[in-house]
């Protein structure tokens, strides 16, 4: 049995990852994207405007990572959303729906996590798993088994 093929996905259009990867592509078919918050690329501050604005920024970050990896929201199969306040459910849910169509909604969990005071009020984190129906072939994807290849923009 061959060792799994692992590619690290990194784009400058989403917030920098420190000590972890923005995304990891396993066997050129399943993309695991790290949690995203309402922080824009190149910033360390949460966008102003509350739950809707933060959710929109987190989803925008995820969209940038997906695009860079050669995919889109239509390939999302599972999503876990964690908020610090369940009162934000409706705002986050309405924003989330804007990134999908009724026939592409993924399986989803929505739960309350531990409050994060570092950002002052609301903290949004989104964890997604993608499985690609089609992933563009690319010579760099043919690295030897177990080799970690970092793709930078």
Residue pairs with C-beta under 8 A, 6 or more apart in sequence:
2 145
3 145
3 146
4 26
4 27
4 145
4 146
5 26
5 27
5 28
5 141
5 143
5 145
5 146
5 147
6 24
6 25
6 26
6 146
6 147
6 148
6 149
7 24
7 25
7 28
7 140
7 141
7 143
7 148
7 149
7 151
8 21
8 22
8 23
8 24
8 25
8 148
8 149
8 150
8 151
9 21
9 22
9 23
9 24
9 25
9 31
9 65
9 68
9 69
9 151
10 17
10 21
10 22
10 23
10 150
10 151
10 152
10 153
11 22
11 64
11 65
11 68
11 153
12 41
12 42
12 152
12 153
13 41
13 64
13 65
13 67
13 68
13 153
14 22
14 36
14 41
14 61
14 62
14 64
14 65
15 36
15 37
15 39
15 40
15 41
15 42
15 43
15 61
16 41
17 34
20 34
21 34
22 33
22 34
22 65
23 31
23 32
23 33
23 34
23 65
23 69
24 31
24 32
25 31
25 32
25 69
25 135
26 32
28 132
28 135
28 141
29 131
29 132
29 135
30 129
30 130
30 131
30 132
31 66
31 69
31 71
31 129
31 130
31 131
31 132
32 129
32 130
33 62
33 65
33 66
33 127
33 128
33 129
33 130
34 127
35 82
35 125
35 126
35 127
36 58
36 59
36 61
36 62
36 65
36 125
36 126
37 46
37 54
37 57
37 58
37 61
37 119
37 123
37 124
37 125
38 46
38 47
38 53
38 54
38 55
38 56
38 57
38 58
38 119
38 122
38 124
39 45
39 46
39 47
39 57
39 61
40 47
40 57
40 60
40 61
41 61
41 64
46 54
46 119
46 120
46 122
46 123
47 53
47 54
47 57
50 91
50 121
50 122
51 83
51 88
51 91
51 92
51 95
51 122
51 124
52 91
52 92
52 94
52 95
54 122
54 123
54 124
55 91
55 92
55 95
55 96
55 124
55 126
56 95
56 98
58 124
58 125
58 126
59 95
59 96
59 98
59 99
59 126
62 126
62 128
63 72
63 73
63 99
66 72
66 73
66 75
66 130
68 151
68 153
69 130
70 135
70 136
70 138
71 130
71 132
71 135
73 99
73 100
73 104
74 100
74 101
74 104
75 130
75 131
75 132
75 133
76 100
76 104
76 106
76 128
76 129
76 130
77 106
77 107
77 129
77 130
77 131
78 106
78 107
78 108
78 128
78 129
79 96
79 106
79 107
79 108
79 109
79 126
79 127
79 128
79 129
80 108
80 109
80 110
80 111
80 126
80 127
80 128
81 92
81 96
81 108
81 109
81 110
81 111
81 124
81 125
81 126
81 127
82 111
82 112
82 113
82 124
82 125
82 126
82 127
83 89
83 92
83 110
83 111
83 112
83 113
83 122
83 123
83 124
83 125
84 112
84 113
84 114
84 115
84 116
84 122
84 123
85 112
85 115
85 122
86 112
88 122
88 124
89 110
92 110
92 124
93 110
97 105
100 106
106 128
113 123
113 125
115 123
116 123
140 149
140 151
141 149
143 149
